[in-house]
Amino acid sequence: MRRLTEGRGLLFGGDYNPEQWPEEVWAEDVELMRAAGVNLVTVGVFSWARLEPEPGARDFGWLDRVMDLMAGAGIAVDLATPTASPPPWLGHRWPETLPVDASGHRLWWGSRNQFCPSSPVYRERALELVSDLAARYAGHPALALWHVGNEYGQVCHCDVSAQAFRAWLERRYGGLDALNEAWGTTFWSQRYAGWEEILPPRRAPYMINPTQSLDWWRFCSDALLEHFRAERDVLRAHTPDVPVTTNFMGLFKPVNSWAWAAEEDVVSNDWYPDPGDPLSPARTALVHDLMRGLSRGRPWLLMEQATNGVNWRPHNLPKPPGQLRLESLQALARGADGLCYFQWRASRFGAERFHAAMVPHAGPETRLHREVRAHGQELRRLAGLAGQPVPARVALVFGWESWWALEERGRPSDRLNAAEQLLAYYLPLWERGVSVDVVPPGADLSGYALVVVPNLFLVADRDAAALTAYARGGGVLVVGPFSGVVDPDGHIRTGRFPAPLRDVLGASGEEWLPVEGEVRCRWTGPRDGRAGGPQEERSAALQEERSTASQNGPGFTAGTWTELMAAEGAEPVAEFTEGDLAGRPAILRHRSGDGIAWYVATMPEPAALAEVVARALADAGVRGAVAELPPGVEAVRRGEVLFLLNHGSSAATVPVPGRAEDLLTGAVTEGGPVTLAPRAVVALRHHT
């Protein structure tokens, strides 16, 4: 990102589709962009048919003029390879390039993404165009970033994909004996005697082998990644100094973003918060923190967001005035150096004609476009934030392969959802203004005071050992239910669970027991969470905070999930009070080595889970960005700047000690409360 922001400051702009408009509109677009402070546009995402109107033909003239216009206006171009949406002629002439679903139905052109990732014909045609595109615009003064494809996620179950899947499996396992062992094919007489017998998971009479399905998830992500690499390598050969990205979609299940991010120069994301979701601010913050994690702590790019309502939900609520600014600054506060939208000018035709844009159908003299202009201008005052880190002492562990494995059919309950578990544990951290890094299993945890593992259903031995060593070495570890259940082949780890974490947790279980409705629990033991040893030597302020966090009454409810647990050195800090589990541990805390490990054997109500998180924070000595944070107000520190964002519907007051300047307005506070109107933001830099 430094190469992109140097000399430009923060990036601001969006997708620009000039091919949808007469050329006389382009000059107006450029003038409006300059007035709005736009300094980056994405061009060409869906232009394959325009660039190659028939096989082998090239029409670059219109794009030459667009690139020159942008260069003349000082606007950088994120130039896309248009390979996410092949033209109709590709599927018409080569129908084998079209994808096939799990029921064997071929999917046709008329939309987008109509390609088989494993098709050699698709690959050949795509790379030829990408090579010509790169050769033509190498050295062009407007070219600042390459944008490969778009929102990767296409899956195909055709015979070509089956061949590629077999080749992938041969590389992974080496031989059929190893595959049959890993897949457990003695179950249901599934043993394979030849590679040609193996198929992608297709529509079948009953449940698919879960390990076959897990490997299919891995293969599909890898097949798309292989194509991304192929395009990237062509681009790098022509323009080695131009960074390359592709746009993620938050917590998008089909693509293992941990593997993909390592192959990009810049991490970018498309994110569209739902105005009707009350948890949207926290969900959005989580996704932004994930992007920063994918970028290994470096700045990232918000490639797409919406200025107003979208068109693809069943009921598309508009955004109130100020919301586009609030959401954009939220991304900036959490590490984004670029804030872009889909799209610049609202389309008159096509499937997204009702999708909001920076210039709406009503034109530039509108409330919406005035907000866009004002936001673009104010970002110049925040240019110094480019490249600044978001320091965090808490890590949240999330694994894509564990997600895939957890949500296979045939488990005790399909109500345990990996992404929602992640959000449940993130929410109380967000509410307390605690910055979080989202990290993969196996990440270096040495710099964190607290590590939270909401669910790690699938865990490798080395990753379980790393979590154990972290806690024993003095860290505080929190582990959520149904973790440590299977190995990387999806095989159950036999014995009392969670087998690979049993020693560090000081507890073990023997039965997973989903429940209907709610179960009652009560807190047990000392309410301040102390267990002796170095961790109890905290300041009086921390002890007061811990006590305050525990005033939730004598009990709480939990739902969906329970486990029959026994303490093996851990202290039960909460227990079930009814049913067959009455008197058995629900939440346990164990002093392990120099650290502390928590295990939550159920899904507590939000207030109770918030108390667990508060106690773990107290164990770790971690505080939020401000001492008192009203509901709905987000606090996060980036570099030396404290952002306060009011997502609530009423004004909120936040105590802020010390003299500080709001970089957005220039107003100076001499210490004391800061009052935020609904959807207001302050960016405070303290003066010494």
VOTI-842620 format. One record per residue (C-alpha): z, x, y; residue in three letters. Coordinates in steps of 0.1 Angstrom, whole numbers, padded with zeros to 4 digits, always signed. Each point is the difference from the previous one (the first is absolute). Example, Ala and Ser with C-alpha at 12.3 -4.5 7.8 and 13.67 -1.06 7.14 Angstrom:
<recs>
+0078+0123-0045ALA -0007+0014+0034SER 
</recs>
This chain:
<recs>
+0000+0000+0000MET +0006+0029+0024ARG -0037+0007+0001ARG -0007-0036+0010LEU +0027-0004+0026THR -0003+0034+0017GLU -0015-0006+0034GLY +0000-0038-0006ARG +0037-0009-0004GLY +0007-0031-0020LEU -0031-0016-0016LEU -0008-0036+0010PHE -0030-0021-0010GLY -0014-0018-0030GLY -0029-0008-0023ASP -0033-0003+0020TYR -0030-0018-0016ASN -0028+0004+0026PRO -0026-0010-0026GLU +0013-0035+0003GLN -0010-0002+0037TRP -0031+0005+0022PRO -0002+0034+0016GLU +0006-0014+0035GLU +0036-0009-0011VAL +0007+0037-0009TRP +0001+0012+0036ALA +0025-0028+0008GLU +0021+0010-0030ASP +0002+0036+0012VAL +0012-0010+0034GLU +0026-0023-0014LEU +0012+0027-0024MET +0004+0024+0028ARG +0020-0025+0020ALA +0022-0006-0029ALA +0007+0036-0007GLY -0018+0000-0033VAL -0006+0035-0013ASN -0009-0005-0037LEU -0023-0025-0017VAL -0009-0004-0037THR -0038-0005-0004VAL -0022-0008-0030GLY +0025-0014-0026VAL -0024-0027-0012PHE -0034+0014+0012SER -0016+0011-0033TRP -0028-0027+0002ALA -0007+0010+0036ARG -0001+0037-0007LEU -0019-0003-0032GLU -0020-0033+0002PRO -0018+0008-0033GLU +0005+0027-0026PRO -0006+0034+0015GLY -0008-0012+0035ALA +0022+0011+0029ARG +0006-0017+0034ASP +0023+0022+0020PHE -0015-0007+0034GLY +0025-0027+0010TRP +0029+0021-0012LEU -0013+0030+0020ASP +0001-0022+0032ARG +0036-0012-0008VAL +0012+0035-0007MET -0015+0013+0033ASP +0015-0029+0019LEU +0034+0007-0013MET -0003+0037+0007ALA -0011-0007+0035GLY +0031-0022+0006ALA +0024+0026-0015GLY +0008-0023-0030ILE +0004+0016-0033ALA -0016-0015-0031VAL +0016-0005-0034ASP -0033-0001-0019LEU +0001-0020-0032ALA -0020+0005-0032THR -0013-0036-0006PRO +0005+0001-0038THR +0025-0028-0003ALA -0026-0027+0003SER -0034+0008-0016PRO -0031-0019+0012PRO -0014-0028-0021PRO -0029+0022-0011TRP +0023+0022-0020LEU +0013-0028-0022GLY -0034-0016-0002HIS -0018+0031-0012ARG +0029+0015-0020TRP +0022-0029-0012PRO +0020+0025-0021GLU +0016+0011+0033THR +0017-0034+0004LEU +0036-0004-0011PRO +0011-0020-0030VAL +0033-0018-0002ASP +0025-0001-0029ALA -0017-0031-0014SER -0034+0016-0001GLY -0015-0017+0031HIS -0021+0020+0022ARG +0008-0001+0037LEU -0030-0003+0024TRP -0009+0010+0035TRP +0006-0023+0029GLY +0035+0013+0009SER +0011+0036-0001ARG +0014+0026-0025ASN -0027-0010-0025GLN -0002+0033-0018PHE +0013+0016-0033CYS +0019+0031+0009PRO -0012+0017-0032SER -0037-0008+0005SER -0021+0032+0001PRO -0027-0019+0019VAL +0024-0012+0026TYR +0014+0035+0003ARG -0034+0016+0004GLU -0012-0024+0026ARG +0032+0002+0020ALA +0002+0038+0000LEU -0036+0003+0011GLU +0007-0022+0031LEU +0033+0018+0007VAL -0017+0034-0002SER -0027-0011+0025ASP +0026-0016+0023LEU +0021+0032+0000ALA -0031+0023+0006ALA -0012-0021+0029ARG +0033-0002+0019TYR +0015+0034-0008ALA +0008+0015+0033GLY -0004-0032+0020HIS +0025+0001+0029PRO +0013-0036-0007ALA +0008+0007-0037LEU +0037+0005-0003ALA +0009-0015-0034LEU -0016-0011-0032TRP +0009-0034-0015HIS -0009-0001-0037VAL -0007-0035-0014GLY +0024-0028+0009ASN +0031-0014-0016GLU -0006+0014-0034TYR +0011-0023-0029GLY -0031-0012-0019GLN +0005-0003-0038VAL -0027-0004-0026CYS +0002-0008-0037HIS -0036+0006-0010CYS -0014+0021-0028ASP -0007+0029+0024VAL +0037-0002+0011SER +0010-0001-0037ALA -0019+0033-0006GLN +0017+0016+0030ALA +0034-0013-0012PHE -0005+0016-0034ARG -0009+0033+0016ALA +0031-0002+0022TRP +0021-0007-0031LEU -0015+0029-0018GLU +0010+0023+0028ARG +0035-0014+0002ARG +0008+0000-0038TYR -0024+0024-0016GLY -0003-0019-0032GLY +0003-0035-0015LEU +0033+0009-0018ASP +0017+0007+0033ALA -0014-0031+0015LEU +0011-0022-0029ASN +0034+0015+0003GLU +0003-0006+0037ALA -0014-0035-0002TRP +0022-0010-0029GLY -0030-0014-0019THR +0020-0006-0032THR +0011-0032+0018PHE -0024-0029-0006TRP -0023+0021-0021SER -0016+0016+0030GLN -0007+0035-0013ARG -0033+0014+0012TYR -0022+0019-0024ALA -0027+0010+0025GLY -0002+0004+0037TRP -0028-0025+0002GLU +0025-0027-0011GLU +0020+0003+0032ILE -0007-0025+0027LEU +0014-0007+0035PRO +0026-0027-0001PRO -0022-0031-0002ARG +0008-0037-0004ARG +0017-0003-0034ALA +0019-0027-0020PRO +0034+0013+0010TYR +0018+0028+0017MET -0017+0034+0004ILE +0016+0032-0013ASN +0022+0010+0030PRO -0007+0038-0003THR -0038-0007-0002GLN +0004-0021+0032SER +0021+0027+0017LEU -0027+0026-0008ASP -0026-0024+0013TRP +0019-0002+0034TRP +0000+0038+0000ARG -0036+0003-0009PHE -0012-0026+0027CYS +0019+0018+0027SER -0014+0034-0012ASP -0036-0013-0002ALA +0001-0012+0036LEU +0017+0033+0010LEU -0028+0019-0017GLU -0026-0017+0020HIS +0020+0005+0032PHE +0002+0038-0008ARG -0038+0001-0007ALA -0007-0015+0035GLU +0026+0022+0016ARG -0014+0031-0015ASP -0035-0008+0013VAL +0014-0006+0035LEU +0020+0033-0001ARG -0030+0019-0011ALA -0018-0010+0032HIS +0030-0003+0024THR +0029+0022-0013PRO +0019-0004+0033ASP -0001-0038+0002VAL +0030-0017-0017PRO -0005-0027-0026VAL +0019-0032-0007THR -0002-0034-0017THR +0020-0030+0009ASN +0029-0011-0022PHE +0014-0036-0001MET +0038+0005+0000GLY +0016-0007-0033LEU -0033-0007-0018PHE +0006+0000-0037LYS -0035+0011-0014PRO +0000+0034+0017VAL +0026+0027-0006ASN +0003+0011+0036SER +0022+0030-0009TRP -0030+0015-0018ALA -0025-0010+0026TRP +0019+0013+0030ALA +0000+0035-0013ALA -0038-0001+0002GLU -0003-0011+0036GLU +0002+0020+0033ASP +0014-0030+0018VAL +0020-0030-0014VAL -0011-0033+0014SER +0009-0036-0007ASN -0011-0036+0007ASP +0029-0023+0006TRP +0001-0036+0010TYR +0035-0014+0004PRO +0004-0038-0007ASP +0013-0017+0031PRO +0015-0027-0023GLY +0020+0024-0021ASP +0036+0005+0014PRO +0003+0033-0019LEU -0033+0013+0015SER +0017+0025+0024PRO +0019+0017-0028ALA -0029-0002-0024ARG -0022+0016+0026THR +0025+0027+0008ALA +0002+0008-0038LEU -0038+0003-0002VAL -0001+0023+0030HIS +0027+0022-0015ASP -0020+0000-0032LEU -0031+0013+0019MET +0022+0027+0016ARG +0012+0009-0036GLY -0036+0001-0012LEU -0008+0024+0028SER +0030+0022-0010ARG +0018-0007+0033GLY -0030+0007+0022ARG -0015-0026+0024PRO -0024-0026-0014TRP -0026-0024+0013LEU +0003-0038+0002LEU -0037-0006-0006MET +0000-0038+0001GLU +0024-0027+0014GLN -0007-0034+0016ALA +0003-0009+0037THR +0006-0036-0010ASN -0005-0023-0030GLY -0021+0010-0030VAL -0024-0021-0020ASN +0008+0007-0036TRP +0034-0017-0005ARG +0001-0037-0009PRO +0017-0007+0033HIS -0005+0026+0027ASN +0027-0001+0026LEU -0007+0015+0034PRO +0021+0028+0015LYS +0021-0009+0031PRO -0006+0020+0032PRO +0014+0035-0003GLY -0001+0001-0038GLN -0031+0023-0002LEU +0018+0025+0022ARG +0033-0003-0019LEU -0017+0006-0034GLU -0021+0029+0013SER +0030+0017+0015LEU +0019-0005-0032GLN -0026+0021-0018ALA +0002+0026+0027LEU +0038+0002-0003ALA -0004+0005-0037ARG -0024+0029+0001GLY -0034-0013+0008ALA -0021+0021+0024ASP -0029-0025+0000GLY +0001-0037+0007LEU -0032-0018-0008CYS -0012-0036-0007TYR -0025-0019-0019PHE -0021-0005+0019GLN -0013+0008+0035TRP -0021-0032+0006ARG +0005-0032-0019ALA -0029-0008-0023SER -0022-0030+0007ARG -0010-0003-0037PHE +0010+0010-0035GLY +0031-0005-0020ALA +0023+0015+0027GLU -0013-0020+0030ARG +0035-0015+0005PHE +0018+0033-0003HIS +0016+0011+0033ALA -0013+0030+0019ALA +0007+0022+0031MET -0027-0020+0018VAL +0002-0036-0010PRO -0028-0026-0001HIS +0012-0012+0034ALA -0008+0034+0014GLY +0019+0027+0019PRO +0015-0022+0027GLU +0026-0013-0023THR +0037+0003-0006ARG -0006+0018-0033LEU -0024+0027+0014HIS +0023+0005+0030ARG +0028+0008-0025GLU -0023+0024-0018VAL -0009+0018+0033ARG +0036+0002+0011ALA +0011+0014-0034HIS -0027+0026+0000GLY +0010+0012+0034GLN +0037+0002-0007GLU -0006+0022-0031LEU -0011+0027+0024ARG +0036+0002+0012ARG +0011+0007-0036LEU -0025+0027-0007ALA +0027+0026-0004GLY +0011-0018-0032LEU -0031+0011-0019ALA +0010+0023-0029GLY +0038-0008+0004GLN +0019-0005-0033PRO +0022-0029-0011VAL +0031+0017-0014PRO +0016-0017-0030ALA +0031+0008-0021ARG -0007-0029-0025VAL -0027-0001-0026ALA -0013-0030-0018LEU -0017+0008-0034VAL -0030-0021-0010PHE -0025+0008-0028GLY -0034-0017-0005TRP -0001+0006-0037GLU +0034-0015-0004SER -0012-0030+0020TRP -0030-0004-0023TRP +0022+0003-0031ALA +0027-0023+0012LEU -0022-0030+0007GLU -0018-0001-0033GLU +0003-0033-0020ARG +0026-0003-0027GLY +0031+0012+0019ARG +0034-0018+0002PRO -0010-0016+0033SER -0030+0000+0023ASP +0022-0007+0030ARG +0009+0036+0004LEU -0027+0013+0024ASN -0001+0037+0009ALA -0012-0004+0036ALA +0025-0028+0008GLU +0028+0021-0016GLN -0010+0029+0023LEU +0001-0023+0030LEU +0034-0014-0010ALA +0016+0034+0001TYR -0019+0011+0031TYR +0010-0030+0020LEU +0037+0009+0005PRO -0010+0035+0010LEU -0025-0013+0025TRP +0026-0025+0014GLU +0024+0029+0006ARG -0026+0022+0018GLY +0000+0026-0028VAL -0033+0019-0003SER -0014+0003-0035VAL -0026+0022-0017ASP -0018-0017-0029VAL -0006+0027-0026VAL -0015+0001-0035PRO +0019+0007-0032PRO +0004+0038-0003GLY +0001+0006+0037ALA +0022+0027+0015ASP +0033-0018+0008LEU +0019+0029+0013SER -0002-0010+0037GLY +0014-0035-0005TYR +0036-0012+0001ALA -0008-0033-0017LEU -0027-0008-0026VAL -0006-0037-0009VAL -0020-0009-0031VAL -0005-0038+0001PRO -0018+0000-0033ASN -0014+0028-0022LEU -0009-0019-0032PHE -0022+0029-0012LEU +0014+0034+0005VAL -0009+0035-0013ALA +0027+0022-0014ASP -0005+0026+0028ARG +0003-0027+0027ASP +0032-0014-0016ALA +0014+0036-0002ALA -0008+0005+0037ALA +0019-0032+0010LEU +0029+0012-0021THR +0000+0034+0015ALA -0002-0014+0035TYR +0031-0022-0004ALA +0020+0027-0018ARG -0009+0025+0027GLY +0017-0021+0027GLY -0025-0028+0008GLY +0007-0037-0001VAL -0023-0020-0024LEU -0005-0037-0002VAL -0019-0014-0030VAL -0011-0036-0004GLY -0003-0021-0032PRO -0025+0003-0028PHE -0005+0037+0007SER -0005+0029-0024GLY -0013-0025-0027VAL -0033+0016-0012VAL -0016+0034-0002ASP -0034+0009+0015PRO -0017-0016-0031ASP +0018-0032+0007GLY +0022+0004-0031HIS +0035-0014+0001ILE +0027+0027+0003ARG +0023-0009-0029THR +0037+0000+0002GLY +0022-0013+0028ARG -0018-0002+0033PHE -0010+0014+0024PRO -0001+0028-0026ALA -0013+0029+0022PRO +0025-0009+0028LEU +0030-0010-0021ARG +0020+0031+0006ASP -0004+0002+0038VAL +0007-0037+0004LEU +0031+0001-0022GLY -0010-0033-0015ALA -0023-0015-0026SER -0014-0034-0011GLY -0009-0017-0032GLU -0018-0032+0010GLU -0023-0012+0028TRP +0009-0036+0008LEU -0022-0019+0025PRO +0017-0031+0014VAL -0010-0033+0014GLU +0016-0008+0034GLY +0029+0020+0014GLU +0030+0017-0016VAL +0032+0007+0018ARG +0014+0035+0005CYS +0031+0015+0016ARG +0008+0033+0016TRP +0025+0021-0019THR +0019+0032+0007GLY +0006+0016+0035PRO -0022-0017+0026ARG -0006+0032+0019ASP -0020+0014-0028GLY +0020+0033-0003ARG +0000+0017-0034ALA +0016+0033+0009GLY -0015+0035+0004GLY -0019+0014+0029PRO -0018-0033+0008GLN +0032-0017+0011GLU +0006+0024+0028GLU -0017-0020+0028ARG +0007-0005+0036SER +0022-0029+0012ALA -0031-0016+0015ALA -0018+0001-0033LEU +0030-0016-0018GLN +0000-0027+0026GLU -0037-0006-0005GLU +0005-0002-0037ARG +0028-0025+0003SER -0020-0022+0024THR -0029+0000-0025ALA +0023-0014-0027SER +0011-0032+0017GLN -0023-0023-0020ASN +0028-0019-0017GLY +0013+0002-0035PRO -0032-0006-0019GLY -0037-0003+0001PHE -0029-0015-0020THR -0027+0018-0020ALA -0031-0014-0016GLY -0030+0004-0023THR +0013+0031-0018TRP +0032+0012-0017THR +0008+0028-0024GLU +0028+0004-0025LEU +0016+0033+0011MET +0029+0022-0008ALA +0017+0025+0022ALA +0000+0036-0015GLU +0019+0017+0028GLY -0014-0021+0029ALA +0022-0023+0020GLU -0011-0037-0001PRO -0001-0010+0036VAL -0012-0035-0007ALA +0001-0022-0031GLU -0015-0033-0013PHE +0025-0028+0001THR -0016-0027-0022GLU -0020-0005-0031GLY -0003+0024-0029ASP +0002+0030+0024LEU +0033-0011+0016ALA +0021+0032+0007GLY -0029+0023-0007ARG -0013+0025+0027PRO -0027-0011+0023ALA +0000+0030+0023ILE +0014+0034-0008LEU +0008+0032+0019ARG +0004+0034-0016HIS +0011+0033+0014ARG -0024+0024-0018SER +0005+0037+0007GLY +0001+0004+0037ASP -0018-0032+0007GLY +0002-0038-0006ILE -0023-0023-0020ALA -0002-0037+0003TRP -0015-0024-0025TYR -0008-0037+0009VAL -0004-0019-0032ALA -0012-0033+0016THR -0018-0013+0030MET +0028-0008+0026PRO -0005-0023+0029GLU -0011+0018+0032PRO +0034+0002+0016ALA +0015+0015-0032ALA -0028+0025-0004LEU +0004+0009+0037ALA +0036+0008-0008GLU -0009+0023-0028VAL -0025+0018+0022VAL +0027+0002+0028ALA +0025+0016-0024ARG -0026+0025-0013ALA -0009+0009+0036LEU +0037+0006+0007ALA +0002+0021-0032ASP -0029+0021+0013ALA +0012+0001+0036GLY -0032-0015+0014VAL +0000-0022+0031ARG -0027-0021+0016GLY -0019+0009+0032ALA +0025-0020+0021VAL +0035-0011-0007ALA -0005-0038+0004GLU -0033-0016-0007LEU -0005-0038+0006PRO -0019-0020-0026PRO -0037+0003+0004GLY +0001+0032+0020VAL -0016+0031-0016GLU +0012+0035+0009ALA -0018+0031-0010VAL -0001+0035+0015ARG -0032+0020+0002ARG +0004+0035+0013GLY +0023-0003+0030GLU -0009-0036+0007VAL +0021-0030-0011LEU -0021-0031-0005PHE +0017-0034+0002LEU -0022-0030-0010LEU +0011-0036+0002ASN -0017-0020-0027HIS +0022-0030+0007GLY -0007-0032+0019SER +0028+0005+0025SER +0012+0028+0023ALA +0022+0026-0016ALA +0024+0026+0015THR +0003+0035-0015VAL +0027+0025+0011PRO -0016+0034+0007VAL +0022+0028+0010PRO -0011+0026+0026GLY -0026+0002+0027ARG -0035-0008-0013ALA -0035-0007+0013GLU -0023-0026-0014ASP -0033+0018-0004LEU -0019-0034+0000LEU +0012-0011+0034THR +0017+0031+0016GLY +0032-0020+0004ALA +0032+0020-0003VAL +0032-0012-0016THR +0033+0017+0008GLU +0016-0009-0033GLY +0012-0033-0013GLY -0018-0030-0013PRO -0038-0004+0000VAL -0013-0036+0000THR -0032-0007-0019LEU -0020-0032+0005ALA -0017-0015-0031PRO -0027+0023-0012ARG +0010+0027+0025ALA +0001+0037-0007VAL +0016+0030+0017VAL -0007+0036-0008ALA +0031+0019+0012LEU +0001+0038+0006ARG +0035+0011+0008HIS +0007+0023+0029HIS +0026+0028-0004THR 
</recs>
